[in-house]
């Protein structure tokens, strides 16, 4: 009940998860979670990252602008935790599916959306996420036999989600 996508290329996993979420929402499925939208700025800066909360209209910026020459982590952990709080509130309404934009470094370290993933699974709510190629081993250590790798194709992801929803009912 923990589907994950690994897609090569900058923002490719975000696009697959976002497209699948849009298709599921169009079918009227009650969703909890967040999808990431990367906003390209100018060529001298890295993109801005926003999490769009699926249960409403909230948008949370999750990056810090550290300057052109910075090589440090741009994640704004306060922004991420704000998004987690909004998703936690939506999880209380027993959605059909929890969608987490990405199982990244914060989740590998036990923070971010990781507690919500565990809570959703414990409650029988299927979870969908993207995992970067460099984080797959850590994700599989966490997920154990619950993980099911999905092709990076929004149609296949939607089919998996719909099948899990029917199995959960």
C-alpha positions as CSV (number, residue, x, y, z in Angstrom):
1,X,0.0,0.0,0.0
2,X,3.1,2.3,-0.4
3,X,3.6,3.0,-4.1
4,X,6.6,4.9,-5.2
5,X,7.9,6.3,-8.5
6,X,11.6,6.8,-9.4
7,X,12.0,9.1,-12.4
8,X,15.2,10.3,-13.9
9,X,15.7,14.0,-14.5
10,X,15.3,17.2,-12.6
11,X,11.6,17.5,-11.5
12,X,10.5,14.4,-13.4
13,X,9.2,12.7,-10.3
14,X,7.4,15.8,-9.2
15,X,5.7,16.0,-12.6
16,X,4.5,12.4,-12.5
17,X,3.1,12.7,-9.0
18,X,1.4,16.0,-9.8
19,X,-0.2,14.7,-13.0
20,X,-1.5,11.6,-11.2
21,X,-2.8,13.7,-8.4
22,X,-4.6,16.0,-10.8
23,X,-6.2,13.0,-12.6
24,X,-7.3,11.5,-9.3
25,X,-8.8,14.8,-8.1
26,X,-10.7,15.1,-11.4
27,X,-12.3,11.7,-10.5
28,X,-13.5,13.2,-7.2
29,X,-11.2,11.2,-4.9
30,X,-10.7,12.8,-1.5
31,X,-7.0,13.3,-1.3
32,X,-4.6,14.4,1.4
33,X,-1.0,15.4,0.7
34,X,1.0,17.8,-1.3
35,X,2.5,18.0,-4.8
36,X,5.6,20.0,-5.7
37,X,5.7,22.7,-8.3
38,X,9.1,24.1,-9.4
39,X,8.9,27.6,-10.6
40,X,11.8,28.5,-12.9
41,X,13.2,32.0,-12.3
42,X,16.1,33.3,-14.2
43,X,19.1,31.3,-15.4
44,X,21.3,32.6,-12.6
45,X,19.1,31.2,-9.8
46,X,17.8,27.8,-9.0
47,X,14.0,27.3,-9.2
48,X,11.6,28.2,-6.4
49,X,9.9,25.1,-4.9
50,X,6.2,25.2,-3.8
51,X,4.1,22.5,-2.2
52,X,0.4,22.7,-3.3
53,X,-1.7,21.2,-0.5
54,X,-4.2,18.8,-2.1
55,X,-7.0,19.3,0.4
56,X,-7.4,23.0,-0.2
57,X,-5.8,26.0,-1.8
58,X,-2.8,26.4,0.4
59,X,0.6,26.8,-1.3
60,X,3.7,26.7,0.8
61,X,7.2,27.8,-0.4
62,X,9.8,25.3,0.8
63,X,13.0,26.8,-0.4
64,X,15.3,29.5,0.8
65,X,17.1,31.8,-1.6
66,X,20.7,31.4,-0.4
67,X,22.3,33.4,-3.3
68,X,23.8,32.5,-6.6
69,X,27.0,31.0,-5.4
70,X,25.6,29.0,-2.6
71,X,25.9,25.2,-2.6
72,X,24.1,24.5,0.7
73,X,20.7,22.9,1.2
74,X,18.0,25.3,0.1
75,X,15.2,23.5,1.9
76,X,13.2,25.7,4.2
77,X,12.4,23.2,6.9
78,X,9.9,25.5,8.6
79,X,8.0,25.7,5.3
80,X,8.1,21.9,5.0
81,X,6.8,21.5,8.6
82,X,4.0,24.0,7.9
83,X,3.0,21.9,4.9
84,X,3.2,18.7,7.0
85,X,0.8,20.3,9.5
86,X,-1.7,21.2,6.8
87,X,-1.6,17.6,5.4
88,X,-1.9,16.1,8.9
89,X,-5.2,18.0,9.3
90,X,-6.5,16.6,6.0
91,X,-5.4,13.1,7.0
92,X,-7.9,13.3,9.9
93,X,-10.7,13.3,7.3
94,X,-9.9,9.8,6.2
95,X,-9.0,10.5,2.6
96,X,-8.8,7.8,-0.1
97,X,-5.1,8.3,-0.6
98,X,-2.1,10.2,0.9
99,X,0.2,11.7,-1.7
100,X,3.6,12.9,-0.6
101,X,5.5,14.8,-3.2
102,X,8.8,13.2,-2.3
103,X,10.5,10.9,0.2
104,X,13.6,12.9,0.5
105,X,16.4,13.6,3.0
106,X,14.1,14.9,5.7
107,X,12.0,11.7,5.5
108,X,15.2,9.6,5.5
109,X,16.1,11.3,8.7
110,X,12.7,10.6,10.3
111,X,11.3,14.1,9.8
112,X,9.1,15.8,7.2
113,X,6.2,13.7,6.0
114,X,7.6,10.4,7.4
115,X,5.4,10.3,10.5
116,X,2.3,10.9,8.3
117,X,3.2,8.1,5.9
118,X,3.4,5.7,8.9
119,X,0.1,7.0,10.3
120,X,-1.7,6.7,6.9
121,X,-0.4,3.1,6.5
122,X,-1.4,2.2,10.0
123,X,-4.9,3.4,9.2
124,X,-5.1,1.5,5.9
125,X,-4.8,4.5,3.7
126,X,-2.6,3.9,0.6
127,X,0.3,6.2,0.1
128,X,2.0,7.4,-3.1
129,X,5.3,9.2,-3.3
130,X,8.3,9.8,-5.5
131,X,11.8,8.8,-4.5
132,X,15.0,10.3,-6.0
133,X,17.4,7.7,-7.5
134,X,20.0,8.4,-4.7
135,X,17.4,7.8,-1.9
136,X,15.9,4.5,-3.1
137,X,18.1,2.3,-0.8
138,X,17.2,4.4,2.3
139,X,13.5,4.4,1.3
140,X,13.4,0.6,0.9
141,X,15.1,0.2,4.3
142,X,12.2,2.3,5.8
143,X,9.4,0.7,3.7
144,X,10.5,-2.9,3.8
145,X,7.9,-5.1,2.1
146,X,5.2,-2.4,1.9
147,X,6.9,-0.7,-1.0
148,X,5.8,-1.2,-4.6
149,X,7.7,0.4,-7.4
150,X,5.5,2.0,-10.1
151,X,6.5,3.0,-13.6
152,X,7.0,6.8,-14.0
153,X,3.8,7.0,-16.0
154,X,0.8,9.0,-14.6
155,X,-1.7,6.6,-16.1
156,X,-0.1,3.6,-14.5
157,X,0.1,5.4,-11.2
158,X,-3.6,6.4,-11.3
159,X,-4.5,2.7,-12.0
160,X,-2.4,1.6,-9.0
161,X,-4.1,4.2,-6.8
162,X,-7.6,3.3,-7.9
163,X,-6.9,-0.4,-7.4
164,X,-5.6,0.2,-3.8
165,X,-8.6,2.4,-3.0
166,X,-10.9,-0.4,-4.1
167,X,-8.9,-3.0,-2.1
168,X,-9.1,-0.7,1.0
169,X,-12.9,-0.5,0.9
